[in-house]
Amino acid sequence: MSEQTPYIIGVDIGTSSAKTIGLSLPDEVVVGVFQQAYATRYPQPGYAEQDPLLLLNAVKKGIREVVSRAGRPPAAISFSSAMHSVMAVDKAGHALTPLILWADNRSEPQALALRDTEAGKRLYRQTGTPVHAMSPLCKLRWMREEQPELFARAAVFPGIKEYILHHFFGRYISDHSIASATGLFDIAARQWSPEALDYAGITAAQLPEPVPATFRLPPLLPAVAAQLGVPADTPFIIGGSDGCLAQLGSRALDTGHATITIGTSGAVRMASSRPQTDAHGRLFTYLLTDDVYITGGATNNGGALLHWLVRDFLRMPLTALQPLVEEALQTDTGSLLCLPYLLGERAPIWNSHATAAFVGIQPGHTAAHFMRAMLEGICFTLLSIRRALTETAGPVHRISVSGGFTATPGWIQLLADIFGQEMALHQQNDASALGAILLAANVLQLPVRNGESSSATIFHPDRKKYEGYQKKHERFLRLYEAVKEM
């Protein structure tokens, strides 16, 4: 690679870590990669919080490390971020609260009170975001009702991406993609919804300024430029949400091309040229660019379940996780079923009170059997989302996969067998960070590789196993209906 070959940095601010990747263009060779993990706190049942300073420092360190490894400044830097986070900030920009995450269910009473009302249904159609405790809309209502003094002191209510961008550039700015996942943004009018603002008890001035995902940010603050090791005039593109950019990074914007991502959580998504709202309120519709909408559903329960089983239940070190997963993938669970709703659930059931369960336990079941049942339960949930997506947005002809689970080929094969469809793994790079890079390249009019990778790995379903899993999925659905009121 020539020293003059441009490269772009994509930063993905995820739930469990910040992943920073530098890719040269148009060949997409990795020039540097860095990942910094951080912890989530669960101070009370239903709470999920993080220290925003930890995430800010992880992003700074990632950019600095990749620039150092590349040995020269990037042509641009672009951001991807997890959705649905919110925090309260005072006039000086200091955090008044921890970062409240998507997995936080404390506002479930507010969500339940709103969801089935005419106002709730109207807000869903207007914003594309299901009324649920994940939503900043409901979190802000909770804060207004439960912490009124703190709520009154807050000047701004940013998410983590907006908090970091304010530190970098001195302005509170939100891309349309992140904004459209708040439950506060009118995706047709491209502005904060007056009705949603009224419900939350805030004004538009207390939220970041909404801008397109292609927006070029102002120059870096000089002190931050020095910390990052880049010139202050380095082009920064605001980018989008991790879900929308995973679709772009997977090059899956064509009709009928779905993506499945499993990381800490999981999701099934598909692109369309117009918003697709589900009559049953099961799916989201987020805005990527002015002519691209991403429709789908997310599960709370992905890799977080596996960590819980190994670390908290089995009391084993996390180094035992991968060997146990590999053993589980060679194990037949028999009658054992897992409802994987450890963190409550979003799509398709939208029940923050849902809990996890193992049913059908027999004396011969081992830790590997429980792990296998949990893997199947995650896949069954994603299959249920795929069914809702097909009913709403049309048939799914192709599926591309991304996320941390792709490091385990046996898990991708399990997904193919349960779905009865091929799964295509196009690259090992983080799809969300790659999407941020491709978006920035488009803004700067830098050349990129056209089409999908010719070296994609295809996982073909086993038809006999698929038939068995269809029956098991129906048992899974009946089991939830039988126990949900309990």
C-alpha positions, 0 to 999 in steps of 0.5 A, spaced: 500 500 500 502 506 498 504 511 503 499 516 499 493 511 499 488 515 503 484 511 509 478 513 513 477 511 520 470 508 523 469 509 530 463 504 533 461 506 540 458 500 542 454 497 548 460 493 551 466 497 547 468 502 542 471 499 536 476 503 531 478 501 524 482 504 519 481 502 512 485 504 506 481 506 500 479 503 495 482 496 497 479 496 504 486 494 507 486 494 515 491 499 516 489 499 524 484 497 529 483 498 536 478 495 541 477 498 548 472 495 553 468 498 558 463 496 563 455 496 564 452 497 571 446 494 574 445 498 580 438 496 581 433 491 577 431 493 571 437 499 571 443 499 566 448 505 566 455 506 564 460 512 566 460 516 559 467 519 561 469 511 560 466 511 553 469 518 551 476 516 553 475 509 549 473 513 543 479 518 544 484 512 545 481 508 539 482 514 534 489 515 537 492 508 537 489 507 530 492 514 527 499 512 531 499 505 527 497 508 520 503 513 521 499 518 518 493 522 519 486 519 516 483 522 510 476 523 514 473 520 521 466 518 521 462 515 527 457 509 528 453 509 535 449 504 539 442 507 539 437 509 545 441 512 550 440 518 554 443 522 560 442 529 563 447 534 562 448 541 565 449 548 562 457 547 563 456 540 559 457 536 566 453 530 566 448 530 572 446 522 571 450 516 568 448 514 561 442 510 561 442 505 556 437 501 551 437 495 556 434 500 561 427 498 563 426 503 569 421 507 564 416 501 563 410 503 567 411 510 563 411 506 556 405 501 558 401 507 560 402 510 553 403 504 548 396 502 547 393 509 547 391 513 541 397 518 542 402 512 543 400 509 536 400 516 533 407 517 536 409 510 533 407 512 526 410 519 526 417 517 529 418 509 527 420 507 534 416 503 538 413 505 545 418 501 549 422 503 556 428 502 551 426 509 548 429 516 550 422 518 550 419 514 555 426 515 559 425 522 559 418 522 562 420 517 567 426 522 569 421 528 569 416 524 574 421 520 578 427 526 579 423 532 578 429 537 581 434 533 577 430 534 571 429 541 572 436 542 572 438 539 566 440 544 560 440 538 555 439 531 554 444 528 549 445 520 548 452 518 548 454 520 541 452 527 542 455 527 548 462 525 545 461 530 539 460 536 544 466 534 547 470 534 540 467 540 537 463 544 542 456 543 539 450 538 541 449 535 534 445 529 533 444 525 526 438 523 523 439 516 524 440 516 532 435 521 532 430 517 529 431 512 534 429 516 540 421 516 539 422 524 539 423 525 532 418 526 526 422 522 521 417 525 515 418 532 517 426 531 519 425 535 526 423 533 533 416 532 534 412 537 538 407 532 540 413 527 543 417 533 546 410 535 550 409 528 552 417 528 555 416 535 558 422 538 554 423 543 548 427 542 542 432 547 545 434 541 550 435 536 545 441 536 540 441 539 533 438 534 528 442 533 521 443 528 516 448 522 517 452 526 511 453 532 515 461 534 516 462 536 523 466 543 525 473 543 526 476 539 532 477 543 538 485 544 538 486 541 545 482 535 543 486 535 536 492 534 540 489 528 544 487 525 538 494 526 534 490 529 528 490 536 525 484 540 527 481 541 520 481 533 519 474 532 516 469 529 521 463 526 518 457 525 523 455 518 521 449 514 523 447 509 528 450 502 529 444 498 526 443 503 520 450 503 518 451 495 519 446 495 513 450 499 509 457 496 511 454 489 509 452 492 502 445 490 503 441 496 501 437 492 495 430 490 496 429 483 500 436 483 502 436 483 510 442 483 515 442 479 522 447 482 527 448 479 534 453 482 539 451 484 546 444 484 543 441 482 536 437 485 530 434 483 523 434 489 518 432 490 511 432 497 507 427 500 503 425 507 500 420 509 504 418 508 512 415 501 514 410 501 520 408 495 522 400 494 524 402 491 530 407 495 533 413 490 532 418 493 528 422 500 528 423 504 522 429 508 522 432 513 517 439 512 514 439 518 509 433 522 505 432 516 501 434 510 505 430 507 511 432 501 515 426 497 518 427 491 523 427 489 530 432 488 535 432 483 541 435 485 548 438 478 548 444 476 544 451 475 547 450 478 554 446 472 555 452 468 554 456 472 559 451 471 564 451 464 563 458 463 564 460 469 569 454 469 573 451 463 573 456 458 572 461 462 576 467 461 570 472 465 568 470 468 561 476 465 558 471 459 558 466 462 554 468 460 547 470 453 549 463 452 552 460 455 546 464 450 541 462 444 546 454 446 546 454 447 538 456 439 538 450 437 543 443 435 542 439 439 547 433 434 546 427 437 550 430 443 553 428 450 551 430 456 553 426 463 553 432 468 552 429 474 555 434 475 561 434 483 560 426 483 558 425 484 551 424 488 545 422 485 538 417 482 537 414 481 544 415 488 546 415 486 554 420 489 559 417 484 564 419 478 560 424 474 564 428 468 562 426 461 563 429 454 561 424 448 560 424 441 559 430 440 564 432 433 565 438 429 569 443 428 563 443 436 562 450 439 563 452 446 562 453 445 554 446 443 554 444 449 557 448 453 553 446 450 546 438 451 548 440 459 550 444 459 543 437 456 540 433 461 544 436 467 541 436 464 534 428 463 535 427 470 537 431 473 531 426 468 526 420 471 530 423 478 528 424 475 521 417 473 520 414 480 522 419 483 517 416 479 512 409 480 513 411 488 513 416 489 508 416 483 504 420 477 503 427 476 505 431 473 499 438 474 502 441 474 509 448 477 510 451 476 518 455 481 522 457 482 529 461 478 534 458 472 533 461 471 526 467 469 530 464 462 531 462 459 524 458 454 528 453 459 531 452 462 523 451 455 521 446 454 527 442 460 524 442 458 517 439 451 520 434 454 524 432 460 518 432 455 513 436 460 509 443 461 507 447 466 511 453 470 507 459 472 511 462 478 507 468 480 511 470 480 518 471 487 519 465 491 524 460 492 519 457 498 523 464 501 523 465 499 515 458 503 514 461 509 517 467 509 513 463 508 506 458 514 508 464 518 509 468 516 503 461 518 499 461 525 502 468 526 500 467 523 494 473 518 495 473 511 491 470 505 494 470 498 492 463 496 488 459 490 490 460 485 495 466 481 497 467 476 492 470 472 498 464 471 502 463 465 506 456 462 505 453 457 510 448 453 507 442 450 511 441 443 513 434 441 510 432 436 515 435 440 521 431 446 519 424 441 519 426 439 526 427 446 528 420 449 525 417 444 530 421 447 536 420 454 534 413 453 534 414 450 541 418 456 543 412 460 541 407 456 545 411 456 551 412 464 551 404 464 550 403 459 556 408 463 561 408 470 559 402 472 565 406 468 570 
